[in-house]
Amino acid sequence: MPTNRSEVDIPADRKVVLVTGASSGIGEAIAARLVREGHHVVAGARRTDRLRALAERTAQEAARSGGGLHPARLDVTDRADVGAFIAGARDRFGRVDALVSNAGVMPLSRLDRLLVEEWDRMIDVNVRGLLYGIAAALPVFTAQGGGHFVTIASIGAHQVVPTSAVYCATKYAAWAITEGLRQESDPSIRVTTISPGVVASELADSITDPGAAQGMRAYRAHAIEPDAIAGALSYALAQPPDVDVNEIVVRPVRQR
């Protein structure tokens, strides 16, 4: 695979992985796990203070594994920002091996609450943010002869429950976009969708509707840790180039 000149000497069996929404929850767990495994992670989020703290917490593991965590401010709703995020990583490391589109928001509510601004926010982050990442990374993967797209969708991409109509719509869209990308891509580009069930995170903290918030507290009574999703992603990334893990659903055994 042809590469540009890199500032960092990275062995061929280690990857340069870009993770969006890496300041908390699943994104944070993915970034930390990949660093432990010796990969170089460009961790993107708006809350750069949290990214810097994550870099400090993983510094010793990075020294042992040969990996590293590299914070980068990122707003996935800004197309230029996403483009700079991808280009900056390519210029620094000479290549981009994988883009993990994890950034997402989940302010659930009934449709009759008419929380249109929250609907817009979900569409901007969960759908446009994913598309902006694809638009920026696909030419890079094509030029370098390979790469791996990973979309963190949701069990909401496979079912709808009350208060989740708009959120599930965005996750259905994320699933459909990623599946379309898989079908259209050159075989050198791998594409994976991971759909988590209930995971311990701050994702539900954005719910402003009291009824939806109460229902979510009961729904999240049995949650798995974010590292379970990080483990699924690690498995998909570690497969040989001729193996494409298309889709993984990971949820608590109590979630039926």
C-alpha positions as CSV (number, residue, x, y, z in Angstrom):
1,M,0.0,0.0,0.0
2,P,1.6,3.3,-1.1
3,T,2.0,5.9,1.7
4,N,3.2,9.4,2.1
5,R,6.2,10.2,4.3
6,S,5.3,9.7,8.0
7,E,6.5,11.6,11.0
8,V,6.1,8.4,13.1
9,D,7.6,5.0,12.3
10,I,4.6,2.7,12.5
11,P,5.1,-1.1,12.0
12,A,3.0,-2.6,9.2
13,D,1.0,-4.7,11.7
14,R,-0.1,-1.6,13.7
15,K,-2.7,0.8,12.4
16,V,-3.5,4.5,12.3
17,V,-7.1,4.6,13.5
18,L,-9.3,7.8,13.6
19,V,-12.1,7.8,16.2
20,T,-14.8,10.4,16.3
21,G,-16.7,11.1,19.6
22,A,-13.7,9.8,21.5
23,S,-14.1,12.0,24.7
24,S,-16.5,9.6,26.5
25,G,-18.4,6.3,26.4
26,I,-17.8,3.9,23.6
27,G,-15.4,6.2,21.7
28,E,-13.2,6.6,24.7
29,A,-13.2,2.9,25.3
30,I,-12.3,2.2,21.7
31,A,-9.5,4.7,21.7
32,A,-8.0,3.3,25.0
33,R,-8.2,-0.3,23.9
34,L,-6.6,0.4,20.5
35,V,-3.7,2.2,22.2
36,R,-3.2,-0.8,24.5
37,E,-3.0,-3.0,21.4
38,G,-0.2,-0.8,20.0
39,H,-2.1,1.3,17.4
40,H,-1.9,5.0,16.9
41,V,-5.3,6.6,17.6
42,V,-6.2,10.1,16.5
43,A,-9.0,10.8,18.9
44,G,-11.5,13.5,17.8
45,A,-14.1,15.3,19.8
46,R,-15.1,18.9,20.8
47,R,-14.2,18.4,24.4
48,T,-10.4,18.5,24.0
49,D,-9.8,18.7,27.8
50,R,-11.2,15.2,28.0
51,L,-9.1,14.0,25.1
52,R,-6.0,15.4,26.8
53,A,-6.9,13.6,30.0
54,L,-7.4,10.4,28.1
55,A,-4.0,10.8,26.5
56,E,-2.4,11.2,29.9
57,R,-4.2,8.1,31.3
58,T,-3.1,6.0,28.4
59,A,0.5,7.3,28.2
60,Q,2.1,4.4,30.1
61,E,0.2,1.8,28.1
62,A,1.2,3.6,24.9
63,A,4.9,3.5,26.0
64,R,4.6,-0.3,26.6
65,S,2.7,-1.1,23.4
66,G,4.3,1.3,21.0
67,G,1.0,2.9,20.3
68,G,-0.2,6.4,21.0
69,L,-3.2,8.6,21.5
70,H,-3.3,11.9,19.6
71,P,-6.0,14.4,20.6
72,A,-7.7,16.5,17.9
73,R,-10.5,18.9,18.2
74,L,-13.4,17.8,15.9
75,D,-16.9,18.9,15.3
76,V,-18.5,16.3,13.0
77,T,-21.3,18.6,12.0
78,D,-18.7,20.9,10.3
79,R,-17.6,19.4,6.9
80,A,-14.4,21.5,6.7
81,D,-13.5,20.4,10.3
82,V,-14.0,16.7,9.3
83,G,-11.9,17.2,6.2
84,A,-9.1,18.7,8.2
85,F,-9.3,15.9,10.8
86,I,-8.7,13.3,8.1
87,A,-6.1,15.2,6.1
88,G,-4.2,16.1,9.2
89,A,-3.9,12.5,10.2
90,R,-2.8,11.4,6.7
91,D,-0.2,14.2,6.6
92,R,1.2,13.3,10.0
93,F,1.3,9.5,9.7
94,G,1.5,9.0,6.0
95,R,-1.7,6.9,5.9
96,V,-5.1,6.4,7.5
97,D,-5.9,2.7,8.1
98,A,-9.4,3.1,9.6
99,L,-12.1,5.6,10.4
100,V,-14.4,4.8,13.3
101,S,-17.5,7.0,13.0
102,N,-18.7,6.9,16.6
103,A,-19.9,10.4,17.4
104,G,-23.6,10.4,18.2
105,V,-26.4,12.0,20.3
106,M,-29.6,10.6,21.6
107,P,-32.1,13.2,23.0
108,L,-35.1,10.9,22.9
109,S,-38.7,12.3,23.0
110,R,-42.2,11.6,21.8
111,L,-42.9,13.1,18.4
112,D,-45.8,15.1,19.9
113,R,-43.3,17.0,22.1
114,L,-42.2,18.7,18.9
115,L,-38.5,19.1,20.0
116,V,-37.5,20.0,16.5
117,E,-34.1,21.5,17.4
118,E,-33.2,18.2,19.0
119,W,-34.3,16.3,15.9
120,D,-32.1,18.5,13.8
121,R,-29.2,17.9,16.2
122,M,-29.6,14.1,15.8
123,I,-29.7,14.4,12.0
124,D,-26.7,16.7,12.0
125,V,-24.5,14.5,14.2
126,N,-25.7,11.0,13.5
127,V,-26.2,11.2,9.8
128,R,-24.4,14.2,8.3
129,G,-21.4,13.6,10.6
130,L,-21.2,10.1,9.2
131,L,-21.5,11.3,5.6
132,Y,-18.8,14.0,6.1
133,G,-16.4,11.3,7.4
134,I,-17.1,9.1,4.4
135,A,-16.6,12.1,2.0
136,A,-13.3,13.0,3.5
137,A,-11.9,9.5,4.0
138,L,-13.0,7.7,0.9
139,P,-10.7,9.5,-1.5
140,V,-7.8,8.9,0.9
141,F,-8.6,5.1,1.1
142,T,-8.9,4.9,-2.7
143,A,-5.6,6.7,-3.3
144,Q,-3.7,4.6,-0.9
145,G,-5.2,1.3,-2.0
146,G,-7.2,0.4,1.1
147,G,-8.8,1.3,4.4
148,H,-11.5,0.3,6.8
149,F,-14.7,2.2,7.6
150,V,-16.4,1.3,10.9
151,T,-19.8,2.8,11.8
152,I,-21.0,2.6,15.4
153,A,-24.7,2.4,14.8
154,S,-27.2,1.1,17.5
155,I,-29.7,-1.6,18.2
156,G,-32.0,1.3,17.2
157,A,-31.0,0.6,13.6
158,H,-33.0,-2.6,13.9
159,Q,-36.0,-1.7,16.0
160,V,-38.2,1.3,17.0
161,V,-39.8,1.9,20.5
162,P,-41.8,4.9,21.7
163,T,-39.8,8.1,22.1
164,S,-37.1,6.8,19.8
165,A,-38.6,7.5,16.3
166,V,-36.1,10.2,15.2
167,Y,-33.1,8.6,16.9
168,C,-33.9,5.2,15.3
169,A,-34.4,6.9,12.0
170,T,-30.9,8.3,12.2
171,K,-29.5,5.0,13.1
172,Y,-31.4,3.2,10.4
173,A,-29.9,5.8,8.0
174,A,-26.4,5.1,9.4
175,W,-26.9,1.4,8.8
176,A,-28.2,2.0,5.3
177,I,-25.4,4.4,4.3
178,T,-22.8,2.1,5.6
179,E,-24.3,-1.0,3.9
180,G,-24.5,1.0,0.7
181,L,-20.8,2.0,1.1
182,R,-19.9,-1.6,1.6
183,Q,-21.6,-2.7,-1.6
184,E,-20.2,0.2,-3.7
185,S,-16.6,0.1,-2.4
186,D,-13.6,-1.5,-4.0
187,P,-12.6,-4.8,-2.4
188,S,-9.5,-3.2,-0.9
189,I,-11.8,-1.1,1.3
190,R,-13.5,-2.9,4.2
191,V,-16.7,-1.7,5.8
192,T,-18.2,-2.7,9.2
193,T,-21.3,-1.7,11.1
194,I,-21.4,-2.3,14.9
195,S,-24.8,-2.0,16.6
196,P,-24.5,-1.8,20.4
197,G,-27.4,-2.5,22.7
198,V,-27.6,-0.8,26.1
199,V,-24.2,0.4,27.0
200,A,-23.1,2.4,30.1
201,S,-22.4,5.9,28.9
202,E,-23.5,9.5,29.2
203,L,-25.5,9.3,25.9
204,A,-28.8,9.4,27.7
205,D,-27.8,12.6,29.6
206,S,-28.9,14.7,26.7
207,I,-32.6,13.6,27.1
208,T,-34.6,16.7,28.1
209,D,-38.1,15.1,27.9
210,P,-39.0,13.9,31.4
211,G,-41.1,11.0,30.2
212,A,-38.4,9.7,27.9
213,A,-35.7,10.2,30.6
214,Q,-37.7,8.1,33.1
215,G,-38.3,5.4,30.6
216,M,-34.6,5.3,29.7
217,R,-33.6,4.9,33.3
218,A,-35.5,1.7,33.4
219,Y,-34.4,0.6,30.0
220,R,-30.7,1.0,31.0
221,A,-31.0,-1.0,34.2
222,H,-28.9,-3.8,32.6
223,A,-26.1,-2.2,30.7
224,I,-22.8,-3.6,29.5
225,E,-19.5,-1.7,29.7
226,P,-18.2,0.3,26.6
227,D,-15.2,-2.0,26.4
228,A,-17.4,-4.8,25.1
229,I,-18.0,-2.7,22.0
230,A,-14.3,-1.8,21.8
231,G,-13.6,-5.6,21.8
232,A,-15.9,-6.1,18.9
233,L,-14.3,-3.4,16.9
234,S,-10.8,-4.7,17.7
235,Y,-11.9,-8.1,16.4
236,A,-13.1,-6.5,13.1
237,L,-9.9,-4.5,12.6
238,A,-7.7,-7.5,13.3
239,Q,-9.0,-9.7,10.6
240,P,-6.7,-10.4,7.6
241,P,-7.2,-8.1,4.5
242,D,-9.4,-10.7,2.7
243,V,-11.9,-10.9,5.6
244,D,-14.6,-8.2,5.9
245,V,-16.7,-8.3,9.1
246,N,-19.8,-6.7,7.8
247,E,-22.0,-6.4,10.9
248,I,-21.8,-7.1,14.6
249,V,-24.7,-6.7,17.2
250,V,-23.5,-6.5,20.8
251,R,-26.0,-6.2,23.7
252,P,-26.5,-7.4,27.2
253,V,-27.8,-10.9,27.7
254,R,-30.8,-9.4,29.5
255,Q,-31.8,-7.2,26.6
256,R,-34.1,-9.3,24.4
